[in-house]
Amino acid sequence: MPTPTPSLLESDRNPTLSRRTSAATSSAIRDLLDQAKQPGVISLAGGLPDPALFPRHELAEIAAQKIRDGAVLQYGTSQGEVETRQALTALFQPADLPPDQLANRMVVTTGAQQSIDLLASVLLDPGDVVVVGNPDYLGALQIFRAHHAELAPISIDSDGLDTTELEHALRGGLRPKACYVVKNFHNPTGSSLSPERMRHLGDLAARYNFLIIDDDPYRELYDTTREPSAACFPDERTASLRSTSKTLSPGLRIGAMVAPDWLLEPVIIAKQSCDLHTSTLSQAIVAEALEAPWYQTHLERVRTSYARKRSTLVSAVRDEFGERATFKIPAGGMFLWANIAGCDDTTQWLQRGLANGVCFVPGTTFATSPDPSGTPLSNYLRLSYATGSPTELVEAVRRLASCC
């Protein structure tokens, strides 16, 4: 059954603030990132791309030229510039729609995070139900809770969201407005939705009339030995989200949403009232970068680097913890989701880790309900291999092991 969003006692609420604002909480991961900035701390916490991989010189040349031209310094359209939308269609391939139709049904957003918030704004009334994974991406959970949605948690395993469990809940009377899913390299578990489950979820969306929020920010970071899922959900029952934050730069804040026709105009109107439009300068930079001759070489460099660092982290965890460590090696993305026998409360372990100069994210941060399998998420931790160098990753795991 759905987990209701905890209500705030009236006596505890500042009457000047709205109920939505009063009930909002700070992102646990953002708070951890602040702690990780302390001198000497190696962070395995946030999913921050490696800044050494940003194509700084290429982006600088594009930015300088665009600024000299001047057009990008003016207001833009709420849906996004035509050239940007056309370039961003590459992130949605293969697709059932031709590129021109994809571009027409696309909204350029200020990062994929804004896409989730816009969808919540136009879809959800207080008390509406959203299906999420347990565990799931904290940023999405935070948005849904801020909109006073009821979360219906469904188990996540090595094949992604358990659609059989979801079907049982739907047959039992669950009626969600939407189902949020990260189909490739899920955050935090690293699992990917199997093609069979993708088809099953699409069938359920059509049968029970809910929207699939298809968030796919890590697809471009896949291991070249394992293609990410390219299967498509039902066109009229899916809002597909993509991002350039993990491949070019998160500071540019360029995301994209392809929405069905019935949803497109409400999203554009919500975007207008939110920020008018996404930065025209950032849009122009990203559009030219995605079509530049150097982009594919850059992308291969990013993939190779993350694959190497993932292997380094996996080896370090095995060397330090041996058979105590239980995890599945992710085929892509940025994270290792692990259980370390004997470390039953990773929240307490984090405090010892910070004192020892290392930071990670405890499993309970991503919880939406008690784990139905009976294994509490307090046993788990998420380790990011994206930001640190291979040497830092090895040292970070050594520090973790010394205070477990």
N, C-alpha and C positions, 0 to 999 in steps of 0.2 A: 504494500500500500504506500501511497505517497507520504513523504516526510514533510510535515508542515514547517514553514519557516518560523523560527522562534519569534514570538512577539515581544515587544519592548514594553515594560511596565510603564504606565502613564506617569507614575511618580518619578521615574528615572529619566523622562524625556524632557529635553529643553523645549519649552513651548514655542520658542521662536523658530525652531527647525521643523521641517516637514517630518512626518513619520518615516518616510523612506530614507531620508538622510540620517535620522536618529538611529535607525536600525542598521545602517551600513557599518561594516567593520573594515579595518585596514587589511590589505593583502598580507597574509603570513609570509609569502615568499618575498615580497617587497621589503618587509621588516627584516627578514633574514639577510637580504642583500645589503642593507644598511650595516648590519653587524659584520658582514663579511668584508666590509671596507676597512676594518680595523687593521693597523699595520701588522704585517706578518701572517695574516690569515689567508689560507688557500681555500678558495670557495669551490665546492662541488654542488652548490645550491641552484642558482638561477640558470635558466636555459639561455644564457647570453651567447650569441655567436662570437667566435674568436675574432677580435679586432684586427689581428694580423692578416686575416683573410679578406678584409674589406678591400675592394679595388679602388683605393683612395685616389691614385693619380688619374685613372680613367674617369672616375666620377667628377674629379675636380676640373678636368678639361671640358667635360660636357657642361657642368654647371657654369663655368666661366663664359662659354660660348652662348648658352641660353640667356644668361643675364645681360650680356652685351646686346643680344637681339632685342631684349626688353619685353617681349610679349608675355613672358611667364611671370612678370611682376604685377600683372593685372588680375582682377577677380576672374574666376572661372565658372564653369557650369556645375550644378549640384551633382549631376550624374557622373561627371568626370569628362575630361577632354577626349574627343573622338580618337585621336592618335594614341592616347594612353590605353584606352579600352581595347583598341585593335591590337596593340602590342601585348597586352595582358591576356589575350585569348590563348596564347601559347601555354599558359599555366593550367589550362583546363582541358588540354588535349591528352588522349583522344576523347571526343565528345560526340553526342548524338547530333548536336546542332552544328551547322557550318559556322566559320569564324565571324561572318558579318552578323548573323543572328545572335551569336554569343555576345558580341560587342554591344548590340542593341539592348540586350537584357542584363547588362552589367552595370553596377554602380562601383565607382572607385571610392574606397573608404580610407579613413586615417588609421591604417593597420587593420588586420583581421579582427582585433578586439572590438573595434567600433562596429564591425559588421554584426557581431553577436548582440551588441547592445541595441543597435537599430532594429534587429529582428525581435528582440524582447519588447521593445517599445511599441511596435506595431501589432504584435501578436497577443501579448499577455495582459490579462486583467488579474488583479489580486485573486489568488486561489486557483488559477489555472495550473494544469499539471504539465511538467516537462520531464520526459524520460532522460536520465543521465546514467553514465556508468558509475560503478562503485568499485574502485576509486575513479576520479575523473579530474580533468583540468580545472585548477582552482579559479582561474580567471573567468571561465564560463559559469561556474557555480556561483561566484560572487555576483555576477550580473543577474542571474535568474533569481537569486535571493533578494537582491535589491529591488526587483520588480514584484516581490511578494508572491512568487510562484511556489507551488508545491512540487518538490522533487520526488520523482519515482525512481529510486536506484535499482539498476539491473547489473548483475555480476559481469565482470570483465575477466576473461581467461586468455589463453594463448592464441585463440582465434578471434579475439575482440569481444564486442558486446554479445552476450548470450541471448540470441533472438528467440530461442525456445522458451527461456524463462520469461521473456517479454510477451510472447504469444499467450502463455498461461495467464499472465497478469491481465492481458487484454480480454481474454475469454472470461476472466473473473470480474470484469466490469471496469477496469482501468480505461480512462478516456483522456489521453494526453492531447494537448495542442501541438506539441513538438517533441522530437527526439533528437538530442544532441549527440553526435558521434564523431570521433577522430578516427577515420578508417585506416590510415597508414601511420604506423609508429606512434601509437597512442601515448599521450602524456598523462600519467607518469609511467605506465607499465611497459611501453615499447611494443606492445602487441599490435597486430594488424588484423582488420576484419577480413575473414575468409570470403572468397567469391560466393560460396553457398549462403553464408549469412548475409552478405550484401543483397543477394536476390531475395532472401527471406524477409529482410527488413523492408525492402521495397514493396513486396507483396502486402506486408502488414500495414504500411503507410497508406497504400491504396484502399485496403479493405476497411481500415478503421479511421481513415480521413485525418491523419496528422502530418505535419511537415517534418521532413528530415533536414536537420541542420548539419550539413556535410562540411566539417572543418578539416582542412588538409594542409597544414602549414609546413609539414616536414617532407612532403613527397619528393621534392627536388634533392633531398639529402640521402637518397637511398643508396644502399650497397649495390654496386653494379652486378653482383651475382644474384640479386633477387629483385626482379621488377616489382614496383609497388602496384597495388590493385588499380586497374584502369576501368573496372566495371562502372557502369553509370546507374544511379538511382532513377526512379520515375521522374520524368521531366517536370511535371506539374505539381509534384509533391516534394520538391527538393530545393533548398537554397544552398548553393555551393560556395565555399569561402576559400580564398587563396591569399598568399602573402609573399612579398619579396624581402621580408625582414631577415630571413634566415640565409638568404643567398647573396643579397647585395648589401643592405645595411638597415638595421631596425630604426636608425635615426631618421631615415627618409619617410617612414610611416606610410607606406603604400600597401594597401590590401585591395582585394577585389571580391565582389559578391555577384554571382549570377543567380537571378531569382526568376520564378515563373511570372507570367504576365500579370496575374491577379495580385501579386505581391510587389511588383516593381514600383508602381507609382506611390503606394503608401511609404515605401522605404525612401524614395527620393524626397518626398515631402518631409519625412522625419529628419533626413539629412539636412535639408534646408534650414530647419529650425534649430538644428544642433550646431553646425559650424559653417553653413553656407556651401562650402566645398572643401575638398582636400587640396593641400598646397599645390598650386599650379607649377611651381618650380620643381618640387619633388616628382610630380607626375611626368614632367618633361624629361627629367634626368633618367627616371626609370624606363620610360618608353624608349629612349634612345639606347640605353644600356642593354636592354633585352634583345635588341635587334643588331647590336654591334658585333663585328667579326670576332672580338676577343671574348665574348660572353661565354661561349661553350667551353673554351679553354679554362676560363675562370671557374666555371661550374665544376669541371672535372677536378680542378685543384681543391676546391672546397670538399667535394665528396671523398677524395683520397685522404685529405687531412683528417676528416672526422672518422673515417674508417680506421685509420692508423691509431688515432687517439682512443677510439673505442676498444681496440685490441689491447692497447697499453693498460687501460683501466681494468678490463676483464682479467688480464694476466696478473695485475697487482692485487686485485681482490682475491684471486685464487692463491697467490703466493702467501698473502698475509693471513687469510682465514681458512684456506683449505676446504674441507668438506662441510665446515660450518656455514659456508655461504651457499645459498640456493637462489638461482636466478636463471633466466633464459636470455641468451645473448640476443640483443635487438638487431634486426636486419637493417635498421636505419634510425633516423632521428637523432636525439641528443642525450638520451638518458638510459641508465641502468637501474632497474627496479629489483631490489635484492632483499632477502631475508637472511639475517645472521643469527644462527642458533646461539642462545645464551645471552643475546641482547634483546630482551623482551620489551623494553620501553625506549624506542629510539628518540623520543622527545627528551628524556633525561640524558641519553647518550649525546644528543646535540649540545647540551650545556657543557658537558665534559669536553666535547670536541672543540667548542669555541675557546675554552680555556687552554686547549692544546694547539690552537692555531689552524683549525679546519672546520668547515661549515658544510652542511648538507640539508636536505629537507626530510623531516620525519613523515612516515606514511600516513599518519592520521590527518595531516594537512589536506589530503585529497579525499577524505572520507565523506560520503553522503549518507551513510547509515552503517550500523554494525554489519560486518561482512557476513552474508548469509551462509558462507561455507564454514563458519565457525572459527576461522583464523583471523584474529584481530589485526587491523592495519597498523597497530602500534608496534608490530614486529618488523615492519618494513621501513626502508629508507630509499629515497631517490637520489642517485648520484649523477651529476651532469659531467660529461667528458668534453663538452663543447669548448669551454673557455680556456682552461689551463693548458700549459705545455705538457708534453709527455713526462718531462722531469717533475713538474709540479704535481701531476696526477699520481705518480708513484709515491712521492713524498706525502701527499695528502692521505693516501690509503694507509701508509705507515703510521701516520699520526692517529688516524681513526682506530687502527688496531691496538695502539698503545693505551687507549683509554676506554676500550670496550668493557 
